[in-house]
Amino acid sequence: MQSFFKHGAAMLLSVGLAVSLVACGPGSSDKQAGSNEPDSVSTDLGDKSYSLTLWDGAGLKTVDDALIKGFTKKYPKIKIKAHYDPDNVTSQNGPRLIASKDAPDIARVTDVNSAVKGKHVISLEPYVQAYGWKVPQSQTQLYRADGAGKVGKGNLYALPNSYSVAGMYVNAKLLKKAGIEKVPTTMDDLESDMAKVKDAGEIPVMINGKDGGLSFIFQAMMVNNDSLKTVTDWILQRDGSTFDTKGAKKAAERIQSWSKSGYLPTDVNAVDGSSALNRFANGQGVFFPSGNWNLDQMNDSLGADVQFVPFPSNSADQKPNIAANGGSFFGIPTNSAQKDAAACFLNYTQSDEARQIIADVSGYFPKTVKGQSVPKAKNNLQKSMFDSYLNVFESGNSTDFINNATAGLQASALVPNFQLLVDGSISPSQFTQNVQNEYKQEVMQ
């Protein structure tokens, strides 16, 4: 479940190597106008040896270690020693670690706002220009900030290399058992299928109400009903944005009706993410809103019987939307003495070789820019994800997770209010108002 908190990616073009063993690109770039920028930038590291440090969350250790191994094989004169914190403390430890005098050379930027305001990380814009990285605005908003640290626009301060994405696992075997021949493509079809599944004696939707799993499909419906901009503006804390919208109320009404109709587990509010995953993997439930971070376990448990697809739209002609953010994403602390070498590693994470490594060792979606082929899938489930999500990424029809709108929103507002919504203790209007009120308090702090 931790994968939807501050994970994200953006795949960029790789560049040719220069003559040196550790040369990472063509020439150098002078300092550009902007905040927190390095004094000078060079993509040619010469024949010098480097020892770098990297910091990330433990949940990304497998991916990061594989990338480091590939990088050091390609650039033997650059060594990287990685340090990992438990995922549940990275948000607390990150800002302090990045601001320290002995900051790592490469680090997950857990709070772009404070890092930029405190000038603890450098702008990556000079390296974007020097290496020719492609960084679509729609896929890097949470990693951009203006000089005051306001997130959403401005210079790039962290570079993602893969995506964690939300979607819906479908047990195709149980779907067919209920007399349904194809995966639903609209929300009305999904709801109709839920009724058929229930009539067939199966659980329509496996979901974890204990720790906020309902937010994934709620967010998809909110975007369907309102707009991508409405939800994005709220996540980025833009003036005038609100959660208390007609679209959010409609989404909440639908979720509450599913609960009343018996489409959710009877003990939904006692089910946590691990339990929901294990139940679905053991054949309980036909639909499971979750994310691609569970792809490997799903493939191992259900094999050809499971699919992973974007959430349905309101109509057949409405494009699907996804919530997505970075798998691994790295910035370069200001106190790093080896910024050019650190940028060389960031550049490697954007290469075709690195993209394939990410596909091989994780369930994340390696970012693929328009016209670029996706990496080779390791199984049919992963291939279905690549096929289903590529057009959504290319269209830019994605937001970050609503859980990331403020640091405490998940625990303080979303989890408790979703629980009250599904047990009938509050109305859909009260749900949206409660979340917005808590959001306002946190934003004003």
N, C-alpha and C positions, 0 to 999 in steps of 0.2 A: 504493500500500500504506500510505502514511502516514496515510490517512484513518481507520483504525481505532484510531489512537493519540490518545486524548483529544479526540475530536470528539463532539458531542452536541446535543440540542435539546429545547425544550418550548414548545409553542405556547399563547399566552395570549390573552385577550380584549383588544381595543383599546377605547379610551375616546374620548368626544367631545372636541372641541377647545373651548378657552375663547376669549374675544374677541380676545386678542392674537395677532399673527402667530406668536409663538413659544410661546404657551400650549399646554401638553401635556395638561392634564387638569383635574379639578375640585378647586380649593382646595388645602389643605395638610394635612400630618399631623404631629403631635408625635412626638418621639423615643419609641420603644417600648423595652420591657425586653429586654435581650439584649446580646451582645457586638459590638464593632466597629461600632456603629450611628452614623449621622451625627447631629450635634447638632440639626438641623432639616431638614425636608423640605417642599418646595413643588413643586407641579406647574404652577404659573402663573409663567412666567418673565418676565412683563411685556414691555416694549418694548425691552429691552436686547439688544445684539449679543454673540455668544459665538464664541470660537475654540477648538475642542477638538482633541485629538490622540487617535488610535486606534492600537493595536498588535495585530498578529495574525501568523499564519504565512502564508508566501507562497502556500501551497496554497489559501487562502481569499480571495485577493486579488480574484478575479473576482466572487465573491459579495459581499464587503464593499464593493467599489467601487460595485457596482450599488445596494446598500442605501444607501450614503452619498449617491449621486446622487439617489435617490428622496427621501431624508430632507431634503436641503438644498433641493430644489425645493419641498417642502411647508413647510419652515421656513427661509426665506432668510436669516434673521438669525443662524442657527447654522451656522458653517463647521466642517468636520472635515478635518484633515490626517492621512492614514493612513501608517503605517510598517510594513513587513513584513520579517520575518526568514525565512531559509531554514527549511523545516519541520524539518530534522534538528537544528537548534540551538534551537528555541523552548523545549523543556523545560529547557535549561540557562540560556537568557537570561531567560526569563519571571520567575522569582522575583527575580532581581537588578533587573530593570527595574521591576517593580511596587513594590519596596521603595525605589527611589531617590527623592531629593528632587524631581526633575523627572519624576516618573512620568507616563505618559499618563493622560488622563481616562477612557478606555475601553480595556480590555485583556483579552485571553484570559488566564484564570487557569489556568496550566499545573500548579500544585501548590496545591490548596486547603488542604492541611494546613499547609504552611509559611506561606502567605499569611495564614491566620487566626491561627495561633499568634503570628506576628510583628505582627499587627494592621496588615497592609499593605493589606488590602482592607476595604471596609465591608460590613456586612450589608445585603442588599437588602430585608429584610422590611418596613421602613417604606414602601418604594416599591411592594412587592407589595400592601400595604393601600391605599395612596393611589391607585394606578392600577387596582386590582381584577384584577391578573394571576391567572391560574389556573396553578398550578405543581404538577402531580401528583407526589406523593412518589416513585412508582415510576419516574418519568422524570427526576428531578432529584437522586437520591441522591448521585451523585459531586460535586455542586455544593453540598452541605450539610455543615455541620460544627458541632460543639459548641464551647464557648468554648476548649477545649484544642486544637482543631484536628482532632479525630477525625472522620473523614469518614463520612457515611452518614445521620446524623440531625442535626437542629438547624436553624439559620438558613440561608437561601439566600445564597450568595456569588457565584454566576455564573448568568446567565440564558441558556439555550440558545434558538436560534431555528429549528433544523432538525436532522434526524437523518441520520447515516451508519448504514446497516444492512447486516448480512450476510445472504446468501441464496444461491440457486443459479441461475446462468444455465443455460438449457436450449436446445440447438440443436434446435428442433422439426422441422426438415427431416431431420436425421440420425436423430432419434428415430423418425420415421415410416419412414425407410429401413430401420431395424432391425425393422420390423413392430410398433412400439409406438404405440398410438393416442393415449394421454394421458399427461400428466406424472404421475410417481409421487407418491402422497400419504402413503405410509408408508415406513419405512426398509426393510422387507422387500420392498416393491414396487421400491424404488430398487435394491436389491441384485440382484433378479431381472432388472431392466432392464439392469444393468451386464453381466450374463452374455450377454444377448441382443445387446447392442451389440458386445461383444467378438467374438461369433460372426459378426456381420455385418462384421467387419474394421475396426471403428472403435475409437478410444480411448475407453473409457467415461468416465473422469474426468480432465480436465485440471487439474493442481494444481501449485503451486509449493512444493516441499519445501525449497528453498534458504533461504527467508526466512520460513517459518512459515505458509504458506497453509492447511495442514491444520488449523490451530486453529479455523477457522470451523465446519466441519462436525463436528469433534470436540466443540466446545462445545455445539452443538445436541443431539447425541446424549447428552452428559453430563447436560444438563438433562432430556431425555426420560427418562433412566434413574434419575436422582436426583430433584431438584426444583429449581424456580426459586430457592427460599430457600437451598438448599445451595450453589449456585454463587454467588449474590449475596453471601452471608455471607463466602465465601472471597475474593471480589474486594474486599470492603470490610474485609478483615482482622479480622473479628470473632472474639472468643475462641472457641476450640474448633473452628473451621472447618478443613477439610482438603481437599486435592485427592486424597488416597489413599482414594477411595470405590469401592464396588461399581460405581456407575454410570460412573465414569471408567474403570475397568478394562474394563468391557464396551465402551465406546466405543473404547478403545485396541485391544481385541481385534478389533473390526470393521475398523478402519483397517488393522491389520496383515494381516488376512485378505484385504483388497482388494489389498494389495501382492503377497501371495503368489499371488493369483489372476490377476494381470496386468491389473488394472483401472486402474492408475495408469500414467503415462508411464514407460518403461523407465529414463529418466534423471531421475527425479523429484527427486532431491536436488541436481541441478545446475540445476534450473529455477527462476528467480526470478520475481517478480511480473509484471514487464514482459514477460518471455518467455512466461509462461503466458497472459497477456492477449492478446498478439499471435497466439500459436498458436491459441487458441480463436476469436479474431476472424477467423482465416483458415481456419476449418473443421476444426480438429483438436480432437476431444473433443466429447462430447455433453453432459456435465455439468461445470460450472465453479463450484465454491464460491468466492465473492468478495463484492463489495459494490456498493452503488448508486453509489459514486463512479466506477465504470466504465460507467455507464449510457449516456452520450453516445457513447463509442467503440463500444460494442456495437450501438447503434442505427445508427450510421453504417456499420458493417461488415456487420452481418447483417440489419438491418431487420426484416421480418416473420417471419424465421426464428428469432428469439430471444425467449425469455421470461425473466422474473426473478421467482422465487417463493421463499417461505420454505422452509427445510429441512423435510423430511417429519417427522411424528411417529411414535411407535411403533405407533399404531393409528388407525383412522379417527375414533374418538371423542375422541382426545386433541388438545387445541388445539396448534397450532404455537407455537414460541417463537422469539424473535429476539435476537441480540446487536445492541445499538444504543447509540450515544452521540452527542454533539453535533457538528453541522456547524460552525457558529460558536457560541461561547458567551462572553459578556462579563461582566466585573465592573468595579467602580469603585474604583480605588486610593484609599487613605486620603489620600494627598498631593495628590489632585486638588482644585483650588480651585473647580471648576465641576461639583459633583456633581449638582445638579438638572438642568442642561443635559445631562449625560451620561446621566442616567436617562431624559430625554426621548427620546434616541436608542434606548435599550434598549426603551422602550415602543413606538417605531415598528417595531422589528424583530418585534413580536408582532402587527402589524396585518394585515388581509387584503391590503392593497397590498404589504406586504413579503413575505408568504407567496407571493404570485404572482411577485414578482421572484425569489425563491429557486427556485421551480419553473422559471422561464424560463431561468435562467443556470446551473443546476447539476443534478446528479443526486440531490441530497439530498431527503429527505422533509420538507416543511414540516409542523411539528406541527399537528395538527388535533384540537381537543377534541371530545368527544362532542356530536353535534347540529350540528356546524359542517361545512359543505361543504368538500371538498378543492379546492385551486386547479385551474385548467384545465391539463390536461396538454398538453405540446408535441408528443408523439408517442404511438403506441400502446404502446410499451415502458414509457414513464413512466406511462401510464394503468394498465397492468397492475400496476405497482408500487403505485400509489395504491390500487387495488382490492384487491390481495392483502394489503397490510400494514395497512390502516386498522383492521380488526377486532382485529389483534394489538396495535396501539398502544392502542386503546380498552380492551382487556381488561387491560392492564398486564402482559402475559405476556412481559416482556423483561428482559434483564440488560445490563450493560455487557460489554465484551470481557474475556475472561480475561487477555489480553495486558496489560491495564492494572492488574492486581492489585498489581504493584510496578513501579518505574521500570525495573529491569533484567531482569525476568523473561523477556521475549521473547527477548533475545539470550543470556542466561545459561542458561535452562532449556528453554523451549518449542522453539526452533529446533533445538538439537543433539539433544534427546531425541526429537523427532518423526523426525528423520533416522535415529537409531539404531533407532527402532521400525519404520520401513518397510523398512529393510535387514536386519531380523531380528537385529540385534546385541543387543537387549535384549527382555525379555518385557513384556507389558502391565503386570504388577505392578511391575516395575523402573521402567517409564516413570512411573507415577503417584508412586512413592516418590521418584524422582530430582527430579521437579518440586516435590514438597512439601518436600523437604529444602532445595532452593535457595530456595524461597519463605520458609521459616522463617529462613534466614540473612539474607535481605534485610529481612524484617520486624523482626528483632531489632537491626539496625544503627542 
